[in-house]
Amino acid sequence: MPVGLLLVLAAALALRAPLLGGGQIDYDEGVYWQSLRALAAGKALFTSVYSSQPPAFLVLLLPGHLVSGGGIVADRLTVLVLALAGIAAAGRTAGLLAGRWAGLLAAAVLAADPLFFRQSVTLQADGPSVALALVALAAAAEGRHRAAPPLDAAAGGVLVLAVLTKLLAAAAAPALLVLLLAPAPGTRAPLRVASAAAGGVVVAAALLLPFAPAWPELWRQVVTLHLGARSLAAGGLDAQTVTREVPIAVLGVAGGLVAARRAPLLAAVGGVWTAAAALLLAVQHPLWPHHAVAVTVPLALLAGGLARALPDRVTAAACLVAVVASLVPAALVRARQQAPAVDAPVVAALRARTAPGDLVITDDQFAVALAGRDVPPELVDTSFVRVQSGDLGVDAVEAAADRPDVTAVLLASGRLALLPGFRAWAGERFPEVIDLGGGRTLYLRPAND
């Protein structure tokens, strides 16, 4: 691996490592953390543990979760490792298609992208899915360079792994096809496509066949939920996210224009991926800011094309500027992380008033996990989308509360309170009420109940 790329990766790791042990960054972190805790306890995905995403993300994270004893640092570390692999893959892909300086610039720009930075330290599926898509493209570019069908098979397999991590990675499929069909000495396009397809089938079978009995539930949770949520008046890209991504958009467009003349295959690969991702986001609803990483990643790949119009020294300076600029998203993530003092009253109350093994119904899964407590596996996700779309109703929550090991209800984020009459029901069924401040209320079952 080139020294410059190693330095970019080292800087990326150094800036991100201190953030792994911080407070909650996004609501989804609590969902995935509790999902992993349930899987580690032997609960089955989809039939017992609810999941609105395909299975690969939790499958990838589970080994590290088990080895580490279930801490948030190890879970985020797996996400970071995948992100670093994505940065390296962006550098390798752009390097093979447009020269080593293009690869270094693409890697540095991606490492500095605020959205990708945040996704690299957040327990969320978006960043890992697009990082894996980059790895798939790098394998295909390497396969083209070396005329090696096994690498093409690996490319197809890794892309399927990316899609089964989060469906938005499907936007990279046209880019992979462009790479597979591109003329190259010693390679035949039909054989390359067939090899990639075979690799994809093998990985899909390995991931999906174990869940064959749960396929109807998998489809309902992963696909039907999102189709039913399309009518919700929610989501959208906020002004801050759009403003922060303007630099990478400008660099991506400029790099794409340069590459169109001097590195056409890079322009085709990055351009097709960007267009497909933009189309996907245009039809996605609800659309949340973290989804936009599907577009910023191929833009970073295109940005590498600028190196073809710049002297090497200028490109090296631009890479250094990008590395230094990474301090900004690092500070933004640090500022966004919830301070320990915010969760301290909740954690203390749960530890004092519930026992290990007790289950807590909540809309703040992260705080419950911090306290070392679990939630009912079917309620690991009590998101706004589930509640507002009707996928999660009062009857389902009340049925879970009838379990004898459910000893408390924690209302903290306002999501469960959207269920009609739920707060009043919680007060009746769990009559000991503790106000924890900040709109958070803990309802406890009587000791003799």
N, C-alpha and C positions, 0 to 999 in steps of 0.2 A: 504494500500500500504506500502511495507517495507520502513523503514527509509532510507536505503541506496539508493533506487531508487528515493525517494523524493529528496534526496540531489543531485543526478545526474541531475534530472529535474530542480532543482533550479539553479544549476550551468549553465546548458544549457540555461535557460531563461536569467540569468544575463549577460552572454556573448553575447547573440544575441539581446537583447532589444535595446542597444545603436546603433545598425546598422539599425534599421527599418526606421529611418528618413533620412538616407544618400542618396547620389546620385545614379544614375542608375548603376546597376550591370550587366545587360544583355539586349540585344536589345528587347527580348520578353517582358520585363517589360512594355515598352511603348505600345506594342500591346495590352496586357491584360488590362492595365490601361485605354486606350482609348475604348476598348471593353466594359468595365464596365460603363464608362461614357455614352456610347451610349445606353446600356441597361437601365441605370438609367433614361435616357431621353425618354424611352418608345419605343425604336427601337427593332425590333424583331430579334432574333438570327437566323442566316443562311439565312433568306430571305432578311434581311436588313444588319445586322451586320455579316461581314465575320468572320469565325472561322475555323482554320485548325485542331482544336482539338474537341473531343466530348463535349457535353454540360455541364457535371457535374462540371467542374472546375469553370466556370463563375457562374453557379447556386449557388455553395457553397460560392463564394466570394461576391455575390451581396448583401445579407442582411447586412453584415458589411460595405460594400461600401455605402449603402443607409443611414445607421444609422450614419456613421461618416461624411457624407457630401462629400465623394469622395476623401479623401486624400490617399496618397500612404502608409502612416504609418498603417492605418487601414487595407488596402488590404494586406500588408505584414504580419500584425499581424494574420490574418486568416491563412495564410500559416504557420506561426510559431506555432500556436495552433495545427494545423494538424501534424506538425513535432514532437512536444512534445508528442502528442498522439501516434505517431509511435514509439518514443523512449520508452515510457511506455509499449506499446504493445510488443516490442521486449523483454523487460525485463520480462514481464509476460509469453510470449510464451516459452522463454528459461528456465525460472524458473519452469514452469510446466513440461517441458520435461526433464530437467537435473538438477534441484535443484536451490535453491534461489541464490547461489553464481554465478551460470552460468547465471541466469537472470540479475543480477547486472552487470556482466562483459559484457554481450552482449549489454546492454543499454549504458554503459560507452563508449564502443568501437564505437557504432553507433553515439553517441553524438559527438565524436571526429573526425569522418570521414570527411575529407575536402570537399568531394563532397556533402555529406548529409548536412553538416554545411551550405555550400553556398546555397543549395536548400531550406534550412529552413528559409532563410531571403530574398529570391528572388521571385518576382512575376512571377512564372513559374510553370508549371503543373507537372513536373517530380517528385519533392520531395513529394508533397501532394499525388500523385497517389501511390507511393511505401509505404508511411506512412499509407495510408488507407489499402493497402494490408497487412501490418503488423497487423493492427487492426483486419482484417478479420481472420488472423491466430490465433491471441490471443483469439478471440471469439470461434473459433473451438476448440482450446486447452482447453478452459474453459468448453465448452460444453462436451467434452470428459471426463473431470475431474468430472463434476457434473452430467453427464448423463442427459443433458437438451437440448432437440430438439429445443426450441426457440433460444438458443444461436447458434445452427448450422444454423438455418434460418437467424439469424443476420449475421453470417459469410458469407453466400452466398450473402446476400444483400450488405454487405459492399464491398466484392470483385468486384461485378458488378459496384458499385459506383466508386471503384478505377479504373476499366478498362474504364469507361465512363468519368473519369477525364483525363486519358491518356492511350492509348492502351498498352503501355509497361508493365502495371501492369498485363496483361494477363499471364505473365511469372510466376506469383504466383499461378495460378490455379492448376498446378500439385501438388504443395506443400500442398494446401488446401485439395486436394483429398486424399493425403497420410494421412493427419490427420483424415479425415473423415472415412477412411477405416481401420485405426489402431485399433486392438482389444482393448477393454476396458470393465471392469466389468459394467454390467447394461446398456450397450448401444448396439444397433444393427446397423451395418454399413449401410444397405439399408435405414433404417429410417433416419439416419443422412444425407446421400447423398440426399434423397428426400427432407428433410427439407431445406438443403442448396440450392437446386435447386429452391424450391418454393420461398425462400427469394430472390434469384437472379431474378426470373421472376417478382416479385412484384416491386422491385426497378427499373428494366429495364423498366417496363411499366410506372411507375411513372415519370421516366425521359424522356422517348422517345415518349410516346403517345402525350404529348402536342405539339411536333414538327412534328406530322404526316403529315400535309400539306407541310412541308419543307423537308421531307425525301429524295427526289431526290437531293436537294441542300446539305443537310447534308452529304450524301454519297460522292458527288462530292468534297466537301471541305475537309472532314476528311480522305477519303480513296483515291479517284482518284488523288488528288494533290500529295500525297506521292508516289503513284505508278508511276506517270509521272515524278517525280523528281529523280527516281532511276538512271537515266542515267547521272545525273550531275556529273561533275568532281569537287567535293567539299566535305568538311567535313573531318572527321578523328579525332583520339585521339592525342592530342599534347603530346610532351615528358614531359612537366611539370605535366600534369594531371596523366599520367602513373606513373611518379616517386612518386608523392604524395600519390598514392593509393597502393604502394608496401607494406607498413606496414599492411594495413587491409587485403591485399591478403595473406600475410604470416600468420597473425593471424587466418584468416578464414580457410586456408588449415590445419594449425596445430590443430585448434580447431575441425575441421571436422574429422581429423584422430583420435583424442582422443575420440570424441563422437561416432565414429563408433564402438568402443569397450565398452564404458561405458554409452552412452546415444544414442542408435541406432536410436530412433525416431527423436531426434533433428538432427542427422546426415542425416537422410533420408529427412526430411523436408527442411533443409537448403541446402543440396546437390542438390536435385531435382530443387529447385528454382534457385540456382546459375547456374546449367546447362541449364535450360530453358532460363534464362536471357542472358547467354552467347551466346546461339544459336540465340536468337532474335537479339542481337546486331551484330552477324556475318552476318545476312542477311539484317540488317537495312542500308539503304543508302538514302540520306547522313546521316552519323553518326556524331553527335556532342558530345563534352566532357560531357555535362550534362546528356546525355543518359546513361552514365556508372553508374549512381546511381542505375540503375536497378540491377546491379551485386554487388555493394559494400554493399547494404543493407542486402541481404541474407548472404554475407560473414561475416558481423558483427554478425548476428544471430549464425552462426557457431562458431565464435570466442568464444562465451560463453562456448563452450564445453571444453575449456582449464581449466576451473575451476574444472573439475572433476579429473584433474591430479595434481592440486596445493593445498597446504595447504591454509586454509581459510585466514590466515594473508597475504600470498603472493597474493592471489586474491584481497584482499582489497587494498593492495599496488598498484597492477596493475590498479585497478579502479581509484585510486587517480592519478596515472601517466596519465591515459587517460583523466581525467578531466583537469589536468594542461596542457596537450598537446593540448587541445581544444583552448588554447590561440593562437596557430599557425594559424589554419584556420580563427579565428576571425581577426587576423592581416592581413591575405591574402585578406579577403573580404573587410576590411576597405581600404586597398591599392587599390583594384580594383574599388571601388565606385568612380564614377566621381565627381570631386570637384565642388562645387556650382559655382565657378568662370568660369568654362568651359561653363555652360549653361546660365550664367547671361546675356551676350549680346543678345542671342536669345530670352530669356524670356522678357527682357526689350523692344526689338524691337517689338515683337508680342503684348505686352500689349499696346505699344504706337501707333502702326499702325493698329491694328485690334480691333474690339469691341466684348464684350461678345455675343455669338450667332453666330459669324462669324466662318466659317469652313476653315481649312487650310489643303491643300494637302501636305504631307511630308513623308520623310523616317526617321524622328526622332520624333516618336510619344511621347516619354517621355518628351522632351523639350516643346512640344506644350501643353501637359497636365500640366506641371509645370506652364505655363503661363495662365492656366485656359481656354484654348481654345480646341475645339474639331476638329476631322477630319471627313470627310465623312464616314459613317459606313461601306461602302463596301471597304474602303481603310484603315481600322484600321491596316491591315497587308500588308506592302509593302516589305516583306522580300526578301532576295536574292533568296530563293527557289521559291517563287511565280514568281518573275521576270524572272529568268533564265529558269524555266520550261515552261514558256509561259502561266501560269495560269493568270498572270496579264500583260496585254498588253497596248500599248500606247492608243489605242482606248478607253479602259475602263477608264483610268485616264483622258483623255480629255473629255469624256462624263460627268464624275463627276465634272470637272472644269466648265462645262457650267451652273451649278447650281448658281443662283444669290447670295446665301449665302456663296459661296466659294470666299473668297477675297484675298487669298494669297497662294503661293507655297513656301515651305521651303525645300531646298535640302541641306542635311547635312552629310549623311552617305555614299553617293555614290551609293546606291541601285537603286533609281529611275533614276539616271543618266545613268544606264546601258540600259535603254529603248532607242532604236534608235531615235535620233533626239529630245528627250524630253527636254533637256536643252534649245535648240534653240526655241522650241515651247513655253516653259514657258516664255522665254524672250519676245516673240511676244505677247502672250496673257496677260501676266502680266508685262507690260513694265517698271514699276518702280523697279529698281534692287538695293538691298542693300547688300554689301559685309560685312558679320559679322565676317570674319576671320576664320581661321582653316578649310578652304574649305567649309564653310557654306554660302549659298546665299539665301536671302529672295526676292521673286518676289511678287509685289503687283499689284492688279487690280486698274486701274485709278478710282478716286473717283466718276466720273460722268458716269462710265460704267454701 
